[in-house]
């Protein structure tokens, strides 16, 4: 594998070589961060959908309990 910069070029201008390597590292970290962020968004989206379904189920159960409570209160009066 041929490197984009030779050792002789590195010796002549080490700041440029280090800058080149840093640009590659920052680019990699940027792409990696985007991929992780996208995965987190998908995970959170799935979790939100599940929580919304749970909320609807709990609302239905609460409505049933409220109906029974109203029935009980109306029978006692």
N, CA, C and O atoms as a Tripos MOL2 file, in Angstrom:
@<TRIPOS>MOLECULE
protein
  308   307    77     0     0
PROTEIN
NO_CHARGES

@<TRIPOS>ATOM
      1 N           0.8400   -1.1670    0.0000 N.3       1 UNK1
      2 CA          0.0000    0.0000    0.0000 C.3       1 UNK1
      3 C           0.8880    1.2350    0.0000 C.2       1 UNK1
      4 O           1.7730    1.3800    0.8440 O.2       1 UNK1
      5 N           0.6470    2.1030   -0.9380 N.am      2 UNK2
      6 CA          1.4450    3.3220   -1.0430 C.3       2 UNK2
      7 C           0.7550    4.4390   -0.2750 C.2       2 UNK2
      8 O          -0.4150    4.7490   -0.4990 O.2       2 UNK2
      9 N           1.5060    5.0250    0.6260 N.am      3 UNK3
     10 CA          0.9780    6.1190    1.4190 C.3       3 UNK3
     11 C           0.9430    7.4010    0.5870 C.2       3 UNK3
     12 O           1.7380    7.5600   -0.3390 O.2       3 UNK3
     13 N           0.0290    8.3130    0.9120 N.am      4 UNK4
     14 CA         -0.0590    9.5590    0.1520 C.3       4 UNK4
     15 C           1.1200   10.4970    0.3960 C.2       4 UNK4
     16 O           1.3220   11.4550   -0.3510 O.2       4 UNK4
     17 N           1.8920   10.2230    1.4360 N.am      5 UNK5
     18 CA          3.0660   11.0550    1.7310 C.3       5 UNK5
     19 C           4.2210   10.1340    2.1020 C.2       5 UNK5
     20 O           4.0480    9.1930    2.8770 O.2       5 UNK5
     21 N           5.3890   10.4040    1.5530 N.am      6 UNK6
     22 CA          6.5450    9.5520    1.8480 C.3       6 UNK6
     23 C           7.2280   10.0440    3.1180 C.2       6 UNK6
     24 O           6.9730   11.1440    3.6090 O.2       6 UNK6
     25 N           8.1010    9.1890    3.6250 N.am      7 UNK7
     26 CA          8.8190    9.5430    4.8340 C.3       7 UNK7
     27 C           9.7440   10.7330    4.5940 C.2       7 UNK7
     28 O           9.9140   11.5810    5.4690 O.2       7 UNK7
     29 N          10.3390   10.7890    3.4040 N.am      8 UNK8
     30 CA         11.2100   11.9270    3.0810 C.3       8 UNK8
     31 C          10.4210   13.2310    3.0710 C.2       8 UNK8
     32 O          10.8990   14.2510    3.5670 O.2       8 UNK8
     33 N           9.2180   13.2020    2.5110 N.am      9 UNK9
     34 CA          8.3830   14.4040    2.5170 C.3       9 UNK9
     35 C           7.9810   14.7670    3.9530 C.2       9 UNK9
     36 O           7.8870   15.9430    4.3040 O.2       9 UNK9
     37 N           7.7510   13.7510    4.7620 N.am     10 UNK10
     38 CA          7.4030   13.9900    6.1590 C.3      10 UNK10
     39 C           8.5550   14.6710    6.8940 C.2      10 UNK10
     40 O           8.3440   15.5930    7.6820 O.2      10 UNK10
     41 N           9.7820   14.2040    6.6230 N.am     11 UNK11
     42 CA         10.9490   14.8180    7.2700 C.3      11 UNK11
     43 C          11.1290   16.2640    6.8350 C.2      11 UNK11
     44 O          11.5170   17.1110    7.6390 O.2      11 UNK11
     45 N          10.8490   16.5530    5.5650 N.am     12 UNK12
     46 CA         11.0350   17.9130    5.0590 C.3      12 UNK12
     47 C           9.9840   18.8710    5.6230 C.2      12 UNK12
     48 O          10.2980   20.0180    5.9400 O.2      12 UNK12
     49 N           8.7480   18.4100    5.7490 N.am     13 UNK13
     50 CA          7.6730   19.2840    6.2040 C.3      13 UNK13
     51 C           6.7200   18.5070    7.1280 C.2      13 UNK13
     52 O           5.6380   18.1050    6.7000 O.2      13 UNK13
     53 N           7.1110   18.2980    8.3760 N.am     14 UNK14
     54 CA          6.3040   17.4800    9.2870 C.3      14 UNK14
     55 C           4.9530   18.1130    9.6400 C.2      14 UNK14
     56 O           3.9900   17.3900    9.8930 O.2      14 UNK14
     57 N           4.8650   19.4280    9.6620 N.am     15 UNK15
     58 CA          3.6040   20.0820   10.0150 C.3      15 UNK15
     59 C           2.5380   19.7850    8.9670 C.2      15 UNK15
     60 O           1.3810   19.5300    9.3030 O.2      15 UNK15
     61 N           2.9340   19.8190    7.6960 N.am     16 UNK16
     62 CA          1.9880   19.5000    6.6320 C.3      16 UNK16
     63 C           1.5430   18.0460    6.7250 C.2      16 UNK16
     64 O           0.3630   17.7490    6.5390 O.2      16 UNK16
     65 N           2.4610   17.1480    7.0060 N.am     17 UNK17
     66 CA          2.1210   15.7280    7.1080 C.3      17 UNK17
     67 C           1.1720   15.4750    8.2810 C.2      17 UNK17
     68 O           0.1940   14.7380    8.1510 O.2      17 UNK17
     69 N           1.4650   16.0830    9.4050 N.am     18 UNK18
     70 CA          0.6010   15.9090   10.5710 C.3      18 UNK18
     71 C          -0.7710   16.5200   10.2980 C.2      18 UNK18
     72 O          -1.7880   15.9470   10.6880 O.2      18 UNK18
     73 N          -0.8130   17.6610    9.6400 N.am     19 UNK19
     74 CA         -2.0900   18.2850    9.2830 C.3      19 UNK19
     75 C          -2.9120   17.3700    8.3840 C.2      19 UNK19
     76 O          -4.1260   17.2520    8.5540 O.2      19 UNK19
     77 N          -2.2520   16.7230    7.4280 N.am     20 UNK20
     78 CA         -2.9370   15.7960    6.5260 C.3      20 UNK20
     79 C          -3.5480   14.6420    7.3110 C.2      20 UNK20
     80 O          -4.6970   14.2630    7.0820 O.2      20 UNK20
     81 N          -2.7740   14.0910    8.2360 N.am     21 UNK21
     82 CA         -3.2670   12.9770    9.0490 C.3      21 UNK21
     83 C          -4.4370   13.4460    9.9210 C.2      21 UNK21
     84 O          -5.4240   12.7260   10.0730 O.2      21 UNK21
     85 N          -4.3300   14.6240   10.4800 N.am     22 UNK22
     86 CA         -5.4110   15.1380   11.3220 C.3      22 UNK22
     87 C          -6.6970   15.3580   10.5230 C.2      22 UNK22
     88 O          -7.7900   15.1080   11.0310 O.2      22 UNK22
     89 N          -6.5770   15.8190    9.2890 N.am     23 UNK23
     90 CA         -7.7610   15.9890    8.4440 C.3      23 UNK23
     91 C          -8.4410   14.6500    8.2060 C.2      23 UNK23
     92 O          -9.6680   14.5550    8.2440 O.2      23 UNK23
     93 N          -7.6470   13.6230    7.9630 N.am     24 UNK24
     94 CA         -8.2100   12.2830    7.7600 C.3      24 UNK24
     95 C          -8.9010   11.7960    9.0410 C.2      24 UNK24
     96 O          -9.9940   11.2330    8.9790 O.2      24 UNK24
     97 N          -8.2770   12.0080   10.1810 N.am     25 UNK25
     98 CA         -8.8610   11.5650   11.4570 C.3      25 UNK25
     99 C         -10.1600   12.3080   11.7440 C.2      25 UNK25
    100 O         -11.1500   11.6940   12.1410 O.2      25 UNK25
    101 N         -10.1650   13.6150   11.5480 N.am     26 UNK26
    102 CA        -11.3770   14.4040   11.7950 C.3      26 UNK26
    103 C         -12.4920   13.9680   10.8410 C.2      26 UNK26
    104 O         -13.6510   13.8810   11.2440 O.2      26 UNK26
    105 N         -12.1520   13.6960    9.5920 N.am     27 UNK27
    106 CA        -13.1520   13.2110    8.6340 C.3      27 UNK27
    107 C         -13.7500   11.8870    9.0700 C.2      27 UNK27
    108 O         -14.9630   11.6890    8.9950 O.2      27 UNK27
    109 N         -12.8910   10.9750    9.5300 N.am     28 UNK28
    110 CA        -13.3770    9.6810   10.0080 C.3      28 UNK28
    111 C         -14.3040    9.8660   11.2070 C.2      28 UNK28
    112 O         -15.3800    9.2700   11.2640 O.2      28 UNK28
    113 N         -13.8830   10.6920   12.1620 N.am     29 UNK29
    114 CA        -14.7050   10.9080   13.3560 C.3      29 UNK29
    115 C         -16.0420   11.5450   13.0020 C.2      29 UNK29
    116 O         -17.0610   11.2220   13.6120 O.2      29 UNK29
    117 N         -16.0490   12.4350   12.0350 N.am     30 UNK30
    118 CA        -17.3000   13.0710   11.6060 C.3      30 UNK30
    119 C         -18.2620   12.0280   11.0330 C.2      30 UNK30
    120 O         -19.4390   11.9920   11.3900 O.2      30 UNK30
    121 N         -17.7490   11.1930   10.1500 N.am     31 UNK31
    122 CA        -18.5940   10.1620    9.5320 C.3      31 UNK31
    123 C         -19.0740    9.1750   10.5840 C.2      31 UNK31
    124 O         -20.2410    8.7830   10.5770 O.2      31 UNK31
    125 N         -18.1910    8.7680   11.4840 N.am     32 UNK32
    126 CA        -18.5660    7.8310   12.5380 C.3      32 UNK32
    127 C         -19.6440    8.4330   13.4310 C.2      32 UNK32
    128 O         -20.5960    7.7490   13.8070 O.2      32 UNK32
    129 N         -19.4970    9.6940   13.7680 N.am     33 UNK33
    130 CA        -20.4880   10.3740   14.6060 C.3      33 UNK33
    131 C         -21.8410   10.4310   13.9010 C.2      33 UNK33
    132 O         -22.8760   10.2230   14.5350 O.2      33 UNK33
    133 N         -21.8450   10.7090   12.6040 N.am     34 UNK34
    134 CA        -23.1060   10.7510   11.8460 C.3      34 UNK34
    135 C         -23.7870    9.3890   11.8710 C.2      34 UNK34
    136 O         -25.0030    9.3040   12.0430 O.2      34 UNK34
    137 N         -23.0060    8.3220   11.6980 N.am     35 UNK35
    138 CA        -23.5890    6.9830   11.6800 C.3      35 UNK35
    139 C         -24.1760    6.6270   13.0470 C.2      35 UNK35
    140 O         -25.2660    6.0600   13.1280 O.2      35 UNK35
    141 N         -23.4570    6.9570   14.1140 N.am     36 UNK36
    142 CA        -23.9530    6.6700   15.4650 C.3      36 UNK36
    143 C         -25.2040    7.4960   15.7370 C.2      36 UNK36
    144 O         -26.1730    6.9950   16.3070 O.2      36 UNK36
    145 N         -25.1810    8.7450   15.3350 N.am     37 UNK37
    146 CA        -26.3300    9.6280   15.5530 C.3      37 UNK37
    147 C         -27.5600    9.1040   14.8110 C.2      37 UNK37
    148 O         -28.6650    9.1170   15.3520 O.2      37 UNK37
    149 N         -27.3700    8.6500   13.5910 N.am     38 UNK38
    150 CA        -28.4930    8.1020   12.8230 C.3      38 UNK38
    151 C         -29.0770    6.8740   13.5060 C.2      38 UNK38
    152 O         -30.2950    6.7030   13.5560 O.2      38 UNK38
    153 N         -28.2030    6.0180   14.0320 N.am     39 UNK39
    154 CA        -28.6760    4.8140   14.7230 C.3      39 UNK39
    155 C         -29.4370    5.1960   15.9870 C.2      39 UNK39
    156 O         -30.4660    4.5960   16.2990 O.2      39 UNK39
    157 N         -28.9380    6.1860   16.7110 N.am     40 UNK40
    158 CA        -29.6390    6.6250   17.9180 C.3      40 UNK40
    159 C         -31.0100    7.1880   17.5770 C.2      40 UNK40
    160 O         -31.9740    6.9470   18.3050 O.2      40 UNK40
    161 N         -31.1120    7.9280   16.4900 N.am     41 UNK41
    162 CA        -32.4100    8.4650   16.0780 C.3      41 UNK41
    163 C         -33.3920    7.3430   15.7830 C.2      41 UNK41
    164 O         -34.5550    7.4160   16.1790 O.2      41 UNK41
    165 N         -32.9370    6.3100   15.0950 N.am     42 UNK42
    166 CA        -33.8080    5.1720   14.7950 C.3      42 UNK42
    167 C         -34.2480    4.4740   16.0800 C.2      42 UNK42
    168 O         -35.4170    4.1200   16.2380 O.2      42 UNK42
    169 N         -33.2940    4.2810   17.0000 N.am     43 UNK43
    170 CA        -33.6340    3.6290   18.2740 C.3      43 UNK43
    171 C         -34.6560    4.4500   19.0530 C.2      43 UNK43
    172 O         -35.6090    3.9010   19.6070 O.2      43 UNK43
    173 N         -34.4560    5.7550   19.0930 N.am     44 UNK44
    174 CA        -35.3930    6.6040   19.8250 C.3      44 UNK44
    175 C         -36.7540    6.6480   19.1450 C.2      44 UNK44
    176 O         -37.7880    6.7070   19.8110 O.2      44 UNK44
    177 N         -36.7490    6.6210   17.8230 N.am     45 UNK45
    178 CA        -38.0220    6.6130   17.1000 C.3      45 UNK45
    179 C         -38.8200    5.3550   17.4510 C.2      45 UNK45
    180 O         -40.0230    5.4270   17.7050 O.2      45 UNK45
    181 N         -38.1500    4.2140   17.4620 N.am     46 UNK46
    182 CA        -38.8210    2.9640   17.8330 C.3      46 UNK46
    183 C         -39.3360    3.0270   19.2710 C.2      46 UNK46
    184 O         -40.4410    2.5740   19.5690 O.2      46 UNK46
    185 N         -38.5260    3.5880   20.1430 N.am     47 UNK47
    186 CA        -38.9320    3.6690   21.5470 C.3      47 UNK47
    187 C         -40.1320    4.5990   21.7120 C.2      47 UNK47
    188 O         -41.0470    4.2970   22.4780 O.2      47 UNK47
    189 N         -40.1350    5.7130   21.0090 N.am     48 UNK48
    190 CA        -41.2640    6.6470   21.0890 C.3      48 UNK48
    191 C         -42.5350    5.9930   20.5830 C.2      48 UNK48
    192 O         -43.5950    6.1600   21.1860 O.2      48 UNK48
    193 N         -42.4500    5.2490   19.4810 N.am     49 UNK49
    194 CA        -43.6280    4.5680   18.9520 C.3      49 UNK49
    195 C         -44.1760    3.5660   19.9700 C.2      49 UNK49
    196 O         -45.3890    3.4620   20.1540 O.2      49 UNK49
    197 N         -43.2770    2.8300   20.6290 N.am     50 UNK50
    198 CA        -43.7130    1.8690   21.6330 C.3      50 UNK50
    199 C         -44.3780    2.5910   22.8040 C.2      50 UNK50
    200 O         -45.4200    2.1560   23.2960 O.2      50 UNK50
    201 N         -43.7780    3.6830   23.2430 N.am     51 UNK51
    202 CA        -44.3530    4.4280   24.3670 C.3      51 UNK51
    203 C         -45.7100    5.0270   24.0040 C.2      51 UNK51
    204 O         -46.6020    5.0870   24.8500 O.2      51 UNK51
    205 N         -45.8750    5.4650   22.7700 N.am     52 UNK52
    206 CA        -47.1680    5.9950   22.3420 C.3      52 UNK52
    207 C         -48.2340    4.9060   22.3720 C.2      52 UNK52
    208 O         -49.3710    5.1550   22.7740 O.2      52 UNK52
    209 N         -47.8670    3.6990   21.9470 N.am     53 UNK53
    210 CA        -48.8270    2.5850   22.0100 C.3      53 UNK53
    211 C         -49.1760    2.2600   23.4580 C.2      53 UNK53
    212 O         -50.3380    2.0100   23.7800 O.2      53 UNK53
    213 N         -48.1700    2.2630   24.3280 N.am     54 UNK54
    214 CA        -48.4240    2.0080   25.7470 C.3      54 UNK54
    215 C         -49.3320    3.0780   26.3350 C.2      54 UNK54
    216 O         -50.2240    2.7770   27.1270 O.2      54 UNK54
    217 N         -49.1040    4.3190   25.9470 N.am     55 UNK55
    218 CA        -49.9320    5.4140   26.4470 C.3      55 UNK55
    219 C         -51.3920    5.2240   26.0190 C.2      55 UNK55
    220 O         -52.3040    5.4110   26.8230 O.2      55 UNK55
    221 N         -51.6100    4.8560   24.7580 N.am     56 UNK56
    222 CA        -52.9840    4.6410   24.2900 C.3      56 UNK56
    223 C         -53.6400    3.5050   25.0550 C.2      56 UNK56
    224 O         -54.8130    3.5960   25.4180 O.2      56 UNK56
    225 N         -52.8970    2.4420   25.3020 N.am     57 UNK57
    226 CA        -53.4390    1.3130   26.0540 C.3      57 UNK57
    227 C         -53.8100    1.7520   27.4730 C.2      57 UNK57
    228 O         -54.8720    1.3960   27.9840 O.2      57 UNK57
    229 N         -52.9360    2.5180   28.0950 N.am     58 UNK58
    230 CA        -53.2260    2.9920   29.4520 C.3      58 UNK58
    231 C         -54.4130    3.9490   29.4710 C.2      58 UNK58
    232 O         -55.1900    3.9450   30.4250 O.2      58 UNK58
    233 N         -54.5610    4.7600   28.4440 N.am     59 UNK59
    234 CA        -55.7190    5.6550   28.3640 C.3      59 UNK59
    235 C         -57.0150    4.8670   28.2710 C.2      59 UNK59
    236 O         -58.0070    5.2230   28.9070 O.2      59 UNK59
    237 N         -57.0140    3.8040   27.4860 N.am     60 UNK60
    238 CA        -58.2070    2.9610   27.3580 C.3      60 UNK60
    239 C         -58.5290    2.3150   28.6990 C.2      60 UNK60
    240 O         -59.6890    2.2710   29.1100 O.2      60 UNK60
    241 N         -57.5090    1.8180   29.3750 N.am     61 UNK61
    242 CA        -57.7370    1.1910   30.6740 C.3      61 UNK61
    243 C         -58.2470    2.2050   31.6960 C.2      61 UNK61
    244 O         -59.1200    1.8900   32.5050 O.2      61 UNK61
    245 N         -57.7050    3.4150   31.6570 N.am     62 UNK62
    246 CA        -58.1660    4.4550   32.5710 C.3      62 UNK62
    247 C         -59.6130    4.8300   32.2870 C.2      62 UNK62
    248 O         -60.3940    5.0400   33.2150 O.2      62 UNK62
    249 N         -59.9740    4.9150   31.0190 N.am     63 UNK63
    250 CA        -61.3610    5.2140   30.6600 C.3      63 UNK63
    251 C         -62.3080    4.1340   31.1940 C.2      63 UNK63
    252 O         -63.3830    4.4520   31.7020 O.2      63 UNK63
    253 N         -61.9180    2.8750   31.0830 N.am     64 UNK64
    254 CA        -62.7460    1.7840   31.6030 C.3      64 UNK64
    255 C         -62.8940    1.8920   33.1190 C.2      64 UNK64
    256 O         -63.9810    1.6890   33.6600 O.2      64 UNK64
    257 N         -61.8020    2.2100   33.7950 N.am     65 UNK65
    258 CA        -61.8620    2.3470   35.2490 C.3      65 UNK65
    259 C         -62.7490    3.5290   35.6450 C.2      65 UNK65
    260 O         -63.5050    3.4500   36.6130 O.2      65 UNK65
    261 N         -62.6530    4.5980   34.9040 N.am     66 UNK66
    262 CA        -63.4990    5.7640   35.1860 C.3      66 UNK66
    263 C         -64.9730    5.4450   34.9670 C.2      66 UNK66
    264 O         -65.8270    5.8810   35.7390 O.2      66 UNK66
    265 N         -65.2710    4.6880   33.9200 N.am     67 UNK67
    266 CA        -66.6570    4.2860   33.6710 C.3      67 UNK67
    267 C         -67.1830    3.4380   34.8270 C.2      67 UNK67
    268 O         -68.3040    3.6440   35.2930 O.2      67 UNK67
    269 N         -66.3820    2.4970   35.2830 N.am     68 UNK68
    270 CA        -66.8050    1.6460   36.4000 C.3      68 UNK68
    271 C         -66.9910    2.4690   37.6690 C.2      68 UNK68
    272 O         -67.9260    2.2390   38.4370 O.2      68 UNK68
    273 N         -66.1080    3.4160   37.8810 N.am     69 UNK69
    274 CA        -66.2380    4.2810   39.0530 C.3      69 UNK69
    275 C         -67.5200    5.1100   38.9810 C.2      69 UNK69
    276 O         -68.2240    5.2620   39.9790 O.2      69 UNK69
    277 N         -67.8160    5.6400   37.8060 N.am     70 UNK70
    278 CA        -69.0610    6.4090   37.6380 C.3      70 UNK70
    279 C         -70.2770    5.5240   37.8490 C.2      70 UNK70
    280 O         -71.2680    5.9580   38.4360 O.2      70 UNK70
    281 N         -70.2080    4.3000   37.3780 N.am     71 UNK71
    282 CA        -71.3170    3.3620   37.6010 C.3      71 UNK71
    283 C         -71.5050    3.1200   39.0950 C.2      71 UNK71
    284 O         -72.6310    3.1300   39.5920 O.2      71 UNK71
    285 N         -70.4270    2.9090   39.7930 N.am     72 UNK72
    286 CA        -70.5110    2.6650   41.2180 C.3      72 UNK72
    287 C         -71.0760    3.8820   41.9530 C.2      72 UNK72
    288 O         -71.8820    3.7380   42.8720 O.2      72 UNK72
    289 N         -70.6640    5.0390   41.5590 N.am     73 UNK73
    290 CA        -71.1570    6.2520   42.2070 C.3      73 UNK73
    291 C         -72.6300    6.4970   41.9080 C.2      73 UNK73
    292 O         -73.3790    6.9810   42.7570 O.2      73 UNK73
    293 N         -73.0260    6.1600   40.7020 N.am     74 UNK74
    294 CA        -74.4380    6.3730   40.3470 C.3      74 UNK74
    295 C         -75.3460    5.3440   41.0380 C.2      74 UNK74
    296 O         -76.5030    5.6520   41.3260 O.2      74 UNK74
    297 N         -74.8590    4.1540   41.3050 N.am     75 UNK75
    298 CA        -75.6440    3.1280   41.9880 C.3      75 UNK75
    299 C         -75.8470    3.5130   43.4540 C.2      75 UNK75
    300 O         -76.9220    3.2980   44.0150 O.2      75 UNK75
    301 N         -74.8260    4.0730   44.0590 N.am     76 UNK76
    302 CA        -74.8840    4.4370   45.4900 C.3      76 UNK76
    303 C         -75.7550    5.6610   45.7350 C.2      76 UNK76
    304 O         -76.1600    5.8760   46.8770 O.2      76 UNK76
    305 N         -76.0580    6.4540   44.7600 N.am     77 UNK77
    306 CA        -76.8560    7.6610   44.9790 C.3      77 UNK77
    307 C         -78.2630    7.4490   44.5860 C.2      77 UNK77
    308 O         -79.0810    8.3620   44.7030 O.2      77 UNK77
@<TRIPOS>BOND
     1     1     2 1
     2     2     3 1
     3     3     4 2
     4     3     5 am
     5     5     6 1
     6     6     7 1
     7     7     8 2
     8     7     9 am
     9     9    10 1
    10    10    11 1
    11    11    12 2
    12    11    13 am
    13    13    14 1
    14    14    15 1
    15    15    16 2
    16    15    17 am
    17    17    18 1
    18    18    19 1
    19    19    20 2
    20    19    21 am
    21    21    22 1
    22    22    23 1
    23    23    24 2
    24    23    25 am
    25    25    26 1
    26    26    27 1
    27    27    28 2
    28    27    29 am
    29    29    30 1
    30    30    31 1
    31    31    32 2
    32    31    33 am
    33    33    34 1
    34    34    35 1
    35    35    36 2
    36    35    37 am
    37    37    38 1
    38    38    39 1
    39    39    40 2
    40    39    41 am
    41    41    42 1
    42    42    43 1
    43    43    44 2
    44    43    45 am
    45    45    46 1
    46    46    47 1
    47    47    48 2
    48    47    49 am
    49    49    50 1
    50    50    51 1
    51    51    52 2
    52    51    53 am
    53    53    54 1
    54    54    55 1
    55    55    56 2
    56    55    57 am
    57    57    58 1
    58    58    59 1
    59    59    60 2
    60    59    61 am
    61    61    62 1
    62    62    63 1
    63    63    64 2
    64    63    65 am
    65    65    66 1
    66    66    67 1
    67    67    68 2
    68    67    69 am
    69    69    70 1
    70    70    71 1
    71    71    72 2
    72    71    73 am
    73    73    74 1
    74    74    75 1
    75    75    76 2
    76    75    77 am
    77    77    78 1
    78    78    79 1
    79    79    80 2
    80    79    81 am
    81    81    82 1
    82    82    83 1
    83    83    84 2
    84    83    85 am
    85    85    86 1
    86    86    87 1
    87    87    88 2
    88    87    89 am
    89    89    90 1
    90    90    91 1
    91    91    92 2
    92    91    93 am
    93    93    94 1
    94    94    95 1
    95    95    96 2
    96    95    97 am
    97    97    98 1
    98    98    99 1
    99    99   100 2
   100    99   101 am
   101   101   102 1
   102   102   103 1
   103   103   104 2
   104   103   105 am
   105   105   106 1
   106   106   107 1
   107   107   108 2
   108   107   109 am
   109   109   110 1
   110   110   111 1
   111   111   112 2
   112   111   113 am
   113   113   114 1
   114   114   115 1
   115   115   116 2
   116   115   117 am
   117   117   118 1
   118   118   119 1
   119   119   120 2
   120   119   121 am
   121   121   122 1
   122   122   123 1
   123   123   124 2
   124   123   125 am
   125   125   126 1
   126   126   127 1
   127   127   128 2
   128   127   129 am
   129   129   130 1
   130   130   131 1
   131   131   132 2
   132   131   133 am
   133   133   134 1
   134   134   135 1
   135   135   136 2
   136   135   137 am
   137   137   138 1
   138   138   139 1
   139   139   140 2
   140   139   141 am
   141   141   142 1
   142   142   143 1
   143   143   144 2
   144   143   145 am
   145   145   146 1
   146   146   147 1
   147   147   148 2
   148   147   149 am
   149   149   150 1
   150   150   151 1
   151   151   152 2
   152   151   153 am
   153   153   154 1
   154   154   155 1
   155   155   156 2
   156   155   157 am
   157   157   158 1
   158   158   159 1
   159   159   160 2
   160   159   161 am
   161   161   162 1
   162   162   163 1
   163   163   164 2
   164   163   165 am
   165   165   166 1
   166   166   167 1
   167   167   168 2
   168   167   169 am
   169   169   170 1
   170   170   171 1
   171   171   172 2
   172   171   173 am
   173   173   174 1
   174   174   175 1
   175   175   176 2
   176   175   177 am
   177   177   178 1
   178   178   179 1
   179   179   180 2
   180   179   181 am
   181   181   182 1
   182   182   183 1
   183   183   184 2
   184   183   185 am
   185   185   186 1
   186   186   187 1
   187   187   188 2
   188   187   189 am
   189   189   190 1
   190   190   191 1
   191   191   192 2
   192   191   193 am
   193   193   194 1
   194   194   195 1
   195   195   196 2
   196   195   197 am
   197   197   198 1
   198   198   199 1
   199   199   200 2
   200   199   201 am
   201   201   202 1
   202   202   203 1
   203   203   204 2
   204   203   205 am
   205   205   206 1
   206   206   207 1
   207   207   208 2
   208   207   209 am
   209   209   210 1
   210   210   211 1
   211   211   212 2
   212   211   213 am
   213   213   214 1
   214   214   215 1
   215   215   216 2
   216   215   217 am
   217   217   218 1
   218   218   219 1
   219   219   220 2
   220   219   221 am
   221   221   222 1
   222   222   223 1
   223   223   224 2
   224   223   225 am
   225   225   226 1
   226   226   227 1
   227   227   228 2
   228   227   229 am
   229   229   230 1
   230   230   231 1
   231   231   232 2
   232   231   233 am
   233   233   234 1
   234   234   235 1
   235   235   236 2
   236   235   237 am
   237   237   238 1
   238   238   239 1
   239   239   240 2
   240   239   241 am
   241   241   242 1
   242   242   243 1
   243   243   244 2
   244   243   245 am
   245   245   246 1
   246   246   247 1
   247   247   248 2
   248   247   249 am
   249   249   250 1
   250   250   251 1
   251   251   252 2
   252   251   253 am
   253   253   254 1
   254   254   255 1
   255   255   256 2
   256   255   257 am
   257   257   258 1
   258   258   259 1
   259   259   260 2
   260   259   261 am
   261   261   262 1
   262   262   263 1
   263   263   264 2
   264   263   265 am
   265   265   266 1
   266   266   267 1
   267   267   268 2
   268   267   269 am
   269   269   270 1
   270   270   271 1
   271   271   272 2
   272   271   273 am
   273   273   274 1
   274   274   275 1
   275   275   276 2
   276   275   277 am
   277   277   278 1
   278   278   279 1
   279   279   280 2
   280   279   281 am
   281   281   282 1
   282   282   283 1
   283   283   284 2
   284   283   285 am
   285   285   286 1
   286   286   287 1
   287   287   288 2
   288   287   289 am
   289   289   290 1
   290   290   291 1
   291   291   292 2
   292   291   293 am
   293   293   294 1
   294   294   295 1
   295   295   296 2
   296   295   297 am
   297   297   298 1
   298   298   299 1
   299   299   300 2
   300   299   301 am
   301   301   302 1
   302   302   303 1
   303   303   304 2
   304   303   305 am
   305   305   306 1
   306   306   307 1
   307   307   308 2
@<TRIPOS>SUBSTRUCTURE
     1 UNK1         2 RESIDUE 1 A UNK
     2 UNK2         6 RESIDUE 1 A UNK
     3 UNK3        10 RESIDUE 1 A UNK
     4 UNK4        14 RESIDUE 1 A UNK
     5 UNK5        18 RESIDUE 1 A UNK
     6 UNK6        22 RESIDUE 1 A UNK
     7 UNK7        26 RESIDUE 1 A UNK
     8 UNK8        30 RESIDUE 1 A UNK
     9 UNK9        34 RESIDUE 1 A UNK
    10 UNK10       38 RESIDUE 1 A UNK
    11 UNK11       42 RESIDUE 1 A UNK
    12 UNK12       46 RESIDUE 1 A UNK
    13 UNK13       50 RESIDUE 1 A UNK
    14 UNK14       54 RESIDUE 1 A UNK
    15 UNK15       58 RESIDUE 1 A UNK
    16 UNK16       62 RESIDUE 1 A UNK
    17 UNK17       66 RESIDUE 1 A UNK
    18 UNK18       70 RESIDUE 1 A UNK
    19 UNK19       74 RESIDUE 1 A UNK
    20 UNK20       78 RESIDUE 1 A UNK
    21 UNK21       82 RESIDUE 1 A UNK
    22 UNK22       86 RESIDUE 1 A UNK
    23 UNK23       90 RESIDUE 1 A UNK
    24 UNK24       94 RESIDUE 1 A UNK
    25 UNK25       98 RESIDUE 1 A UNK
    26 UNK26      102 RESIDUE 1 A UNK
    27 UNK27      106 RESIDUE 1 A UNK
    28 UNK28      110 RESIDUE 1 A UNK
    29 UNK29      114 RESIDUE 1 A UNK
    30 UNK30      118 RESIDUE 1 A UNK
    31 UNK31      122 RESIDUE 1 A UNK
    32 UNK32      126 RESIDUE 1 A UNK
    33 UNK33      130 RESIDUE 1 A UNK
    34 UNK34      134 RESIDUE 1 A UNK
    35 UNK35      138 RESIDUE 1 A UNK
    36 UNK36      142 RESIDUE 1 A UNK
    37 UNK37      146 RESIDUE 1 A UNK
    38 UNK38      150 RESIDUE 1 A UNK
    39 UNK39      154 RESIDUE 1 A UNK
    40 UNK40      158 RESIDUE 1 A UNK
    41 UNK41      162 RESIDUE 1 A UNK
    42 UNK42      166 RESIDUE 1 A UNK
    43 UNK43      170 RESIDUE 1 A UNK
    44 UNK44      174 RESIDUE 1 A UNK
    45 UNK45      178 RESIDUE 1 A UNK
    46 UNK46      182 RESIDUE 1 A UNK
    47 UNK47      186 RESIDUE 1 A UNK
    48 UNK48      190 RESIDUE 1 A UNK
    49 UNK49      194 RESIDUE 1 A UNK
    50 UNK50      198 RESIDUE 1 A UNK
    51 UNK51      202 RESIDUE 1 A UNK
    52 UNK52      206 RESIDUE 1 A UNK
    53 UNK53      210 RESIDUE 1 A UNK
    54 UNK54      214 RESIDUE 1 A UNK
    55 UNK55      218 RESIDUE 1 A UNK
    56 UNK56      222 RESIDUE 1 A UNK
    57 UNK57      226 RESIDUE 1 A UNK
    58 UNK58      230 RESIDUE 1 A UNK
    59 UNK59      234 RESIDUE 1 A UNK
    60 UNK60      238 RESIDUE 1 A UNK
    61 UNK61      242 RESIDUE 1 A UNK
    62 UNK62      246 RESIDUE 1 A UNK
    63 UNK63      250 RESIDUE 1 A UNK
    64 UNK64      254 RESIDUE 1 A UNK
    65 UNK65      258 RESIDUE 1 A UNK
    66 UNK66      262 RESIDUE 1 A UNK
    67 UNK67      266 RESIDUE 1 A UNK
    68 UNK68      270 RESIDUE 1 A UNK
    69 UNK69      274 RESIDUE 1 A UNK
    70 UNK70      278 RESIDUE 1 A UNK
    71 UNK71      282 RESIDUE 1 A UNK
    72 UNK72      286 RESIDUE 1 A UNK
    73 UNK73      290 RESIDUE 1 A UNK
    74 UNK74      294 RESIDUE 1 A UNK
    75 UNK75      298 RESIDUE 1 A UNK
    76 UNK76      302 RESIDUE 1 A UNK
    77 UNK77      306 RESIDUE 1 A UNK
